[in-house]
Amino acid sequence: MTTLQIDEARALDHLMDLLAIEGLSGREGKVAAAVREKLLAAGCEPSWIGHDDANERIPGDYEVGNLIVDLPGTRPGPRRLFMGHMDTVPLCRGAVPVRRNGRIEAEGDTALGGDNRTSIGALVTMVETLLAQDTPRPPITVLMTVGEEVGLWGARTVELDRLGNPEMGFNIDSGAPQVVIIGATGADRWQVDIHGKSSHAGVHPEHGISAALIASRAVADVAAQGYFGKIELPAGSGTSNIGRMAGGEASNQVTDHVFVSGESRSHDKAFLAQITAAYRDAFERAARSVTSSDGNCGSVDFRAETDYDAFEMPRDSPPIQLAAEQVRAVLGMEAEYLVANGGLDANYLNAKGLPTVTLGAGQHNPHTVDEYVDVQEYLDGCRTIAAIAAA
């Protein structure tokens, strides 16, 4: 077997171009336009490239839907899906990519956006390589999703019919290219409105019911039980976090409303529900414990929903076997298998019945100002993905 030869300089140019384009969740339009231009230059027919209507079905204001490329096959075989997400987190706003010592980093105090522009650069390189070398290939669908960072929305809403009903999927959203991610955690997102009673904090604080005190007691209760942050309990393991807490208007007013939002995660669906229930119970207990001088207590409105379900694929799944074969052939090493603690677009593709593994193309330390792309890993990822497409 001959390994496909990628144009390394062009692959890196694609990545540097894409890293320089701002495209937060909901604002992926400029990224999609740049990708379309690159794909047309690579030889794609305009009719192969389109968007679905995910932007009309996702809550909020989205510029575009998922970008979908239908690459016709030149030999028989089941359709394969290759995918990655176009959006980046707000910390990437204004990122300026620079190359230093085998890495691509952000100039200044921003994240880089390697999560997940490495995938978009690698997918463009894959298509360009297949077309430039006229490589025999089965039908291929390329999916570039929107809204991944805020709830996997593009993958959540995409329809398999629109993707041509592929039989296996390969999601690019990780670091080392030899690591094959075969599973990922599940997550709940929850919100709670805490209702107290306002009163003058200096004249008659006892007439009020402090929503801030309720929130404080609830968080302390959850932490004391071991359900905050990293969770290791006899009943199971997971994580949880409070992401936002807001309320109050003035220091001389007993706070009558506080809003809190957070998440729970676990690989065990039953224990995930237990984590979320611990938060619900703690807020309800705390509300009952804070009373005014006339004996009334606070109240809470706790709302939770499953963001995505955990999954773990069997090792004999065809996409796992194919990925492992090409890691061995292209990189000369054995694949390493991982079940991830973060949610992935692959969570929803697997939930829809499409077995999808996740591979890496060099991104590291995502969502931090220390984020970087390992150049060699990115190029190795490009090679591996192209090889999987043609294998």
C-alpha positions in Angstrom: 0.0 0.0 0.0 1.3 3.5 -0.9 0.7 6.2 1.6 -0.9 9.3 0.2 1.5 12.2 0.0 0.0 15.4 1.3 1.4 18.8 0.4 2.7 19.9 3.8 3.1 23.5 3.0 -0.5 23.8 1.7 -1.8 21.9 4.7 -0.1 24.3 7.1 -1.3 27.3 5.0 -4.9 26.1 5.3 -4.6 25.8 9.0 -2.9 29.2 9.5 -5.6 30.8 7.3 -8.4 29.2 9.3 -6.9 30.0 12.7 -6.9 33.7 11.8 -10.7 33.7 11.1 -12.9 34.5 14.1 -15.8 32.2 14.3 -17.5 31.8 17.7 -20.5 29.6 18.1 -23.3 31.0 16.0 -20.9 33.1 14.0 -19.3 30.5 11.7 -20.3 32.2 8.5 -16.8 33.5 7.6 -15.2 30.2 8.4 -17.7 28.4 6.1 -17.1 30.9 3.3 -13.3 30.4 3.5 -13.7 26.6 3.5 -16.0 26.8 0.4 -13.4 28.9 -1.4 -10.6 26.5 -0.6 -12.7 23.5 -1.6 -13.6 25.0 -5.0 -9.9 25.8 -5.6 -9.2 22.2 -4.8 -11.5 21.0 -7.6 -14.8 20.5 -5.9 -17.9 21.1 -8.0 -20.1 23.9 -6.5 -23.0 21.4 -6.4 -21.1 19.2 -4.0 -21.0 21.9 -1.3 -24.0 23.1 0.7 -25.5 23.8 4.1 -28.4 22.2 6.0 -31.0 24.2 7.9 -29.5 23.6 11.4 -29.3 27.3 11.9 -33.1 27.6 11.7 -33.6 24.8 14.2 -30.9 25.6 16.8 -31.9 28.0 19.6 -30.4 31.4 19.2 -29.1 33.4 16.3 -26.9 31.3 13.9 -25.5 32.7 10.6 -25.3 29.3 8.8 -26.2 25.7 9.2 -23.8 22.8 9.0 -21.5 22.8 6.0 -21.8 19.5 4.1 -19.7 18.3 1.2 -20.7 15.3 -0.9 -17.6 13.9 -2.5 -18.6 11.3 -5.2 -16.9 8.0 -5.0 -14.7 6.6 -7.8 -15.0 3.0 -6.7 -17.8 1.0 -5.0 -18.0 0.9 -1.2 -20.0 2.1 1.7 -20.1 5.9 2.3 -17.8 7.3 4.9 -18.3 10.4 7.0 -15.5 12.7 8.0 -16.3 15.6 10.3 -15.2 18.4 12.6 -16.6 21.6 14.1 -16.1 25.1 12.8 -16.8 27.1 16.0 -14.4 28.1 18.7 -14.8 29.3 22.3 -15.0 33.0 23.2 -11.4 32.9 24.6 -10.3 32.6 21.0 -11.7 36.0 20.1 -9.0 38.0 18.2 -6.5 35.2 18.1 -3.4 35.8 16.0 -1.6 32.5 15.1 2.2 32.3 15.0 4.6 29.5 14.4 7.3 28.9 16.9 9.6 25.9 17.5 7.4 23.2 15.9 4.2 24.7 17.3 1.5 27.1 16.4 0.5 29.4 19.3 -1.6 32.5 19.8 0.2 35.8 19.9 -1.1 37.5 23.1 -3.5 36.5 25.8 -6.1 34.5 23.9 -6.7 30.9 23.2 -5.7 29.7 19.7 -8.7 27.9 18.2 -6.8 24.7 17.4 -10.0 23.2 18.8 -11.2 22.7 16.3 -9.6 24.5 13.3 -7.1 21.6 13.1 -10.0 19.4 12.0 -11.2 21.9 9.4 -7.6 22.3 8.0 -7.2 18.5 7.9 -10.5 17.9 6.2 -9.7 20.5 3.5 -6.3 18.9 3.1 -8.0 15.4 2.8 -10.3 16.6 0.0 -7.5 18.4 -1.8 -5.2 15.4 -1.6 -7.8 12.9 -2.9 -8.7 15.1 -5.8 -5.2 16.2 -6.7 -4.0 12.6 -6.9 -7.2 11.2 -8.4 -7.2 8.7 -5.6 -9.7 5.8 -5.8 -12.2 6.3 -3.0 -15.7 5.3 -1.9 -18.4 8.0 -1.6 -17.4 10.5 1.1 -19.4 13.0 3.1 -17.6 15.8 4.9 -19.5 17.5 7.7 -18.4 20.7 9.4 -20.7 21.4 12.3 -21.8 24.6 14.0 -22.4 25.2 17.7 -20.4 22.3 19.0 -18.9 24.3 21.9 -22.2 25.3 23.3 -24.0 22.0 23.3 -23.0 19.9 20.2 -25.9 21.6 18.4 -24.8 21.0 14.8 -24.4 17.2 15.4 -27.5 17.2 17.5 -29.7 18.5 14.7 -28.0 17.0 11.6 -30.0 14.4 9.7 -28.4 11.2 8.4 -30.4 11.4 5.2 -28.8 14.8 4.5 -25.4 13.1 5.0 -26.1 10.4 2.4 -26.6 7.7 5.2 -22.9 6.9 5.7 -22.0 3.6 7.4 -19.1 4.8 9.5 -17.9 8.1 10.8 -14.6 9.7 11.7 -14.7 12.8 13.9 -11.5 15.0 14.1 -11.4 16.7 17.5 -8.3 15.7 19.5 -4.5 15.8 19.8 -2.2 12.9 19.1 -3.2 11.2 15.8 -2.5 7.7 17.1 -5.1 8.0 19.8 -8.5 6.6 18.8 -11.3 7.9 21.0 -13.9 5.2 21.2 -16.3 6.6 23.8 -17.1 9.8 25.7 -18.9 10.9 28.8 -22.5 12.0 29.1 -23.7 15.3 30.5 -26.6 17.2 32.0 -27.0 20.9 31.9 -29.1 22.5 34.6 -30.4 25.9 35.6 -32.0 27.2 38.8 -33.8 30.3 39.7 -33.7 31.0 43.4 -36.5 33.2 44.7 -36.2 35.1 48.0 -37.8 38.2 49.4 -36.5 41.7 49.2 -36.2 44.0 52.2 -34.0 46.9 53.4 -30.7 45.3 54.4 -29.9 47.9 57.0 -33.3 48.7 58.5 -35.1 45.3 58.5 -32.9 42.5 57.0 -34.9 40.0 59.1 -38.0 40.8 56.9 -36.2 39.5 53.8 -35.2 36.1 52.5 -31.8 36.1 50.9 -31.5 34.2 47.6 -27.8 34.7 47.9 -27.7 32.8 51.2 -29.8 30.0 49.7 -27.3 29.7 46.8 -24.3 29.7 49.1 -25.8 27.0 51.4 -26.7 24.9 48.4 -23.2 25.0 46.9 -21.6 24.3 50.3 -24.0 21.3 50.8 -23.2 19.8 47.4 -19.5 20.2 48.0 -19.7 18.6 51.5 -21.4 15.6 49.9 -18.6 15.2 47.4 -20.6 16.1 44.3 -18.7 19.3 43.3 -15.8 19.3 40.9 -14.1 15.9 40.5 -16.4 13.3 42.0 -15.1 10.0 43.3 -17.7 8.3 45.4 -18.6 4.6 46.2 -21.7 5.0 44.0 -19.7 6.3 41.0 -17.5 8.9 39.5 -17.9 12.0 37.4 -17.6 15.8 37.5 -19.8 18.8 38.0 -19.4 22.6 37.8 -21.2 25.8 38.4 -20.6 27.9 35.4 -22.6 31.1 36.1 -24.1 32.7 39.2 -25.9 36.1 38.9 -28.3 38.2 41.0 -28.8 41.2 43.2 -29.0 44.9 42.6 -27.7 46.8 45.6 -25.7 46.2 48.7 -28.5 47.7 50.9 -31.2 45.3 49.5 -31.7 41.7 50.6 -31.2 39.8 47.3 -34.6 38.4 46.2 -33.4 36.5 43.1 -30.2 34.6 42.1 -29.7 32.6 38.8 -27.3 29.7 38.8 -26.4 27.4 35.9 -24.1 24.4 35.8 -23.4 20.9 34.5 -23.0 17.3 35.6 -21.0 14.7 33.8 -20.5 10.9 34.1 -19.8 7.9 32.0 -22.6 6.1 34.0 -26.1 7.3 33.0 -27.6 6.4 36.4 -24.8 8.1 38.3 -25.1 11.2 36.1 -28.8 11.4 37.2 -27.6 11.1 40.8 -25.2 14.0 40.5 -27.9 16.2 39.0 -30.4 15.1 41.7 -27.8 16.0 44.4 -27.9 19.6 43.1 -31.7 19.7 42.9 -32.0 18.4 46.5 -29.4 20.8 47.8 -31.0 23.8 46.4 -34.5 22.8 47.6 -33.1 22.1 51.1 -31.3 25.4 51.2 -34.5 27.3 50.1 -36.4 25.7 53.0 -33.6 26.6 55.5 -33.6 30.4 54.8 -36.7 32.1 56.4 -37.9 35.6 57.1 -39.1 36.8 60.5 -42.6 35.8 59.7 -41.6 32.2 59.0 -41.8 32.2 55.2 -39.0 30.5 53.3 -37.5 30.9 49.8 -38.2 28.7 46.7 -36.4 27.4 43.7 -37.2 26.5 40.1 -34.7 23.8 39.1 -34.6 22.7 35.5 -32.3 20.0 34.0 -32.0 18.3 30.7 -29.6 15.7 29.2 -27.1 17.4 27.0 -25.8 14.2 25.5 -25.5 10.5 26.5 -22.3 8.7 27.2 -21.2 6.0 24.8 -18.4 3.4 24.3 -18.0 1.5 21.0 -17.0 -2.2 20.8 -13.4 -2.7 19.8 -14.5 -4.7 16.7 -16.5 -1.8 15.3 -15.5 -1.2 11.6 -14.4 2.4 12.1 -12.2 1.5 15.0 -10.6 -1.3 13.0 -10.1 0.9 10.0 -8.6 3.7 12.0 -6.2 1.4 13.8 -5.1 -0.2 10.5 -4.2 3.2 9.0 -2.5 4.5 12.2 -0.3 1.4 12.0 0.3 1.8 8.2 0.8 5.6 8.1 2.4 6.3 11.5 4.1 3.0 12.1 2.6 2.7 15.6 -0.2 0.9 17.4 -3.4 2.8 18.0 -4.1 3.8 21.6 -7.7 3.7 22.7 -9.4 6.3 24.9 -12.7 7.0 26.5 -12.9 10.8 26.8 -14.2 12.9 29.7 -15.5 15.6 27.4 -18.5 15.6 25.1 -17.9 15.2 21.4 -20.0 15.5 18.2 -19.5 11.8 18.0 -21.8 11.4 21.0 -24.7 12.4 18.9 -23.7 10.6 15.7 -23.4 7.4 17.7 -26.8 8.1 19.4 -28.3 8.4 15.9 -26.9 4.9 15.0 -23.8 5.9 13.1 -20.7 4.4 14.6 -18.2 7.3 14.8 -14.7 7.4 16.3 -12.7 10.5 17.1 -9.2 11.1 16.0 -6.6 13.8 16.5 -4.8 16.4 14.4 -2.5 18.1 16.9 -4.6 20.3 19.1 -3.6 20.7 22.8 -4.7 22.6 25.9 -8.0 23.7 24.4 -10.1 26.5 26.0 -6.9 28.0 27.6 -4.4 30.7 26.8 -1.8 27.9 26.7 -3.5 26.2 23.7 -1.2 25.2 20.9 -1.0 23.0 17.8 1.8 20.5 17.4 2.8 20.9 13.7 4.1 17.4 13.2 1.0 15.9 14.8 -1.2 18.0 12.6 0.6 16.8 9.5 0.5 13.2 10.7 -3.2 13.6 11.4 -3.8 15.0 7.8 -1.9 11.9 6.4 -3.9 9.5 8.5 -7.3 11.0 7.7 -6.5 11.0 4.0 -5.4 7.3 4.2 -8.6 6.3 6.0 -10.6 8.0 3.3 -8.9 6.1 0.5 -8.4 2.7 2.3 
